Each structure stands twice: as structure tokens, then as C-alpha cells.
Amino acid sequence: MVDPFNVYEQNAPAIIYLTFCHLLRQCHTALSAPYPLLPRESSSVYKRKVVQKSMKTLIQSLET
């Protein structure tokens, strides 16, 4: 027989990501969440995206 609690633990997500709802103060899920809320991206990933976007903007401005 399969223990449903054991199956849940094996299939549980390792990281719970923020959603737009969690950013709102009135959101009930942000206030009553039984788990720690983590940002969607690490700071290094965010910085890389910012650099890529600025490089893309620079290239577009040089082409015109």
C-alpha cells in the first residue's frame, strides 16, 4: 500500500516561487503561506538579464 504522505513529500517542490499575488499586501496566500517565499530568480540571473538587455539596447542604438 502506498502512503499518500510519503508520496507527497517525494513530489513536493523544492522551491516555492513568488507570484504577482505574493507581491500584494492584501493577498491572502502571501500572509498565510506555511512555507518561505523565495524570489523567482537569483541575483546573478537577474544581473545577467539586465546586462543582456542593456547590450541589446546599445546595439540597437548603434545600428540606427
C-alpha positions in Angstrom: 0.0 0.0 0.0 1.2 3.5 -0.9 1.5 6.0 1.9 0.0 9.3 0.5 2.0 11.4 2.8 5.3 9.8 1.7 4.4 10.3 -2.0 3.6 14.0 -1.3 7.0 14.5 0.3 8.8 13.0 -2.6 6.8 15.0 -5.2 6.8 18.3 -3.2 8.5 21.2 -4.9 11.9 22.2 -3.5 11.4 25.9 -4.0 8.2 27.9 -3.8 8.4 30.9 -6.2 6.8 34.3 -5.8 3.9 35.1 -8.0 2.4 38.5 -8.6 -0.2 37.7 -6.0 2.5 37.3 -3.3 3.7 40.8 -4.0 0.4 42.4 -3.0 -0.1 43.1 0.7 -3.8 42.2 0.5 -3.1 38.7 -1.0 -4.2 36.1 1.5 -1.8 33.5 0.2 1.2 35.7 1.0 0.1 36.2 4.5 -1.0 32.7 5.3 1.7 30.7 3.4 3.2 27.9 5.6 6.4 28.0 3.6 9.2 30.5 3.0 8.6 32.6 -0.1 11.7 32.9 -2.3 12.3 35.3 -5.2 11.8 33.8 -8.7 15.4 34.4 -9.9 18.7 34.5 -8.2 20.5 37.9 -8.2 23.2 36.6 -10.7 20.5 35.6 -13.2 18.8 38.9 -12.8 22.0 40.8 -13.3 22.8 38.8 -16.4 19.4 39.7 -17.8 19.9 43.4 -17.1 23.3 43.3 -18.8 21.9 41.5 -21.8 19.0 44.0 -22.1 21.4 46.9 -21.9 23.7 45.4 -24.5 20.7 44.8 -26.8 19.6 48.4 -26.4 23.2 49.6 -27.1 23.4 47.5 -30.3 20.1 48.8 -31.5 21.1 52.4 -30.9 24.4 51.9 -32.8 22.6 50.3 -35.7 20.4 53.3 -36.3 
